[in-house]
Amino acid sequence: MSYPIVEIEKLGLPQPQGIIHVGANNGCEFDSYKRVNPEIVLYIEPIPRIYEELKNRISNTVNHFALQYLCSDIDNEDVVFNVASNNGLSSSFLPLGRHEEIYPDIQYVDSFTVQTSTARRKYTDY
């Protein structure tokens, strides 16, 4: 899956120098990101099991980093995060809404409580 890079190329834009991928799952776009060779890639994924897969996938690649956070517009809010049946790809702290009608085979199968973080707070602290 390389949709972000393909879309950038279609628009005739220059290749990104850095990427922040919120909701990176297990790093489906990893090969695509490596191909464009940005200076840094941050992959953000809140689901512990999938985060571990992501971390293992990128572990030997310089300047690719996995962070385990749930991004939101509010800091430090405890929310119930719902894990979807499609290996977590449709997971959210929001209800499925119309997604449930369009993809009835995808359901929430697990949940856990996690604290939200804004990108601003976490990434300007370095």
Secondary structure as GFF3:
##gff-version 3
##sequence-region A 1 126
A	DSSP	alpha_helix	3	10	.	.	.	ID=ss1
A	DSSP	beta_strand	18	22	.	.	.	ID=ss2
A	DSSP	alpha_helix	30	36	.	.	.	ID=ss3
A	DSSP	beta_strand	40	44	.	.	.	ID=ss4
A	DSSP	alpha_helix	48	58	.	.	.	ID=ss5
A	DSSP	beta_strand	64	67	.	.	.	ID=ss6
A	DSSP	beta_strand	70	71	.	.	.	ID=ss7
A	DSSP	beta_strand	78	84	.	.	.	ID=ss8
A	DSSP	alpha_helix	98	102	.	.	.	ID=ss9
A	DSSP	beta_strand	108	117	.	.	.	ID=ss10
A	DSSP	alpha_helix	119	124	.	.	.	ID=ss11
###
